[in-house]
Amino acid sequence: HPDDYYDIVNRVAAKRTERQEFVDNVVTLIDKKLVELGIEGEVHGRPKHFYSIYKKMKSGKSFEEIYDLMAVRIIVPSVKDCYAVLGAIHAMWKPLPGRFKDYIAMPKPNM
């Protein structure tokens, strides 16, 4: 579906390299925060692929309803550390009202 593809490409204003640089900066900030908190962990990030955006749009979401154009995963040893990092993240970036889901307490089936 080339028309759908180019529509998504045009809507995602930043090129993949720019989105990757943004994600890399976020990962660096979170790594520094983990050190500051004294929490050992792994931080990984990636820009979402256009195909995953396309699939969400085909499942009925409009582009404006898709908030996760980038993904960051933080792996820490305990639930306590997980909530500590979550609190720090929310202090750094305010969550969107009504958009935050607690997958720590209620994990998704894929964990």
N, C-alpha and C positions, 0 to 999 in steps of 0.2 A: 504494500500500500504506500507507494512513494509520496502521494499527496499528503497522507496522514503524517508520514515521517517528516517531511519538510515543514509542515505546520508546527509540529513539536519543536523541531530545530529552531524555527523562527521565534517561538514562544520562550524557549530557554535561551535568554539573551546571551549569557556567558558561554564561551567556548569551553569544551571539556578541559583544556589545559588550565583555563582561568578557574573553573570550578574545582579542579584538582588542587591548585595552589591555595584556594580558599580553605578547602578541607585540610590540607597539610598544615596551614596556619592554626586552624582550630585544634587539630591533634597536638600540635606543639604547645598551645596554651593549656590544654587539658593535662598533658604530660607534666608541665611545670606545676600545675595545681596539685597533681598527685604527689609530687616531690614535696611541695609545701605542706601538704596534709600528712606526709609520712606514710602514704598508702602505696603499696606495690601493686602494679597493675599493667595491663596492656591496653593501648589505645590504637584503634584502627579506624580509618575513614575512607570513604569513596564517594564520588559523585554517582548518582543513579544513572543507569543506562537509559537511553531513549526508549528502548523496547519495554522496560518495566513501566515507564510513564504511559506509553501507548496502551499497555494491557489494562492499567487502571482506568484510562479514559474509555476504553472499550467495555469495561465493566459498569459504566454508567456515571463515572465522576467527570466533572468538567475540569479543565486544566487549573482553574482557580481554586478548586477543592483539593488539589494535590500539594501538600505542604512539604513532603519529604523528597526534595530533589537531590539531597545529599544524605549520607548515612554515616554515623559515628558509633562505634561499638567500644565499650569500655569493659574489660574483664578484670575483676578483683576477686580476692580469695574468700570474702565472706559477705553475707547479707548486710551486716553492720557497715562494712566498707562501702558496699553498693549504695546504701542510703546516704552515707557521708559524701560520696562523690556526687550523687544526685543533688543533694543540697547545695554543694559547691557550684555545680553546673547551673542550677536555677538562680544562684546569686550572680553568676556571670552573664547569663542570658535568661530573661524572663520567659516562662512557658506561655504559649498562647492559651487564653482562657477556653476551657472546654475541649482542648485538644490533647491534654496530657493523659496518658494511660499508665497505670502502675503495673508494668509487666514483671516487677520484682515480686510483688505479693501474689499476682495472678498471671503466671507465665503463659505465653502463647503455646499452643501444642508443639511447635518446633523448638521450644525453649529459647 
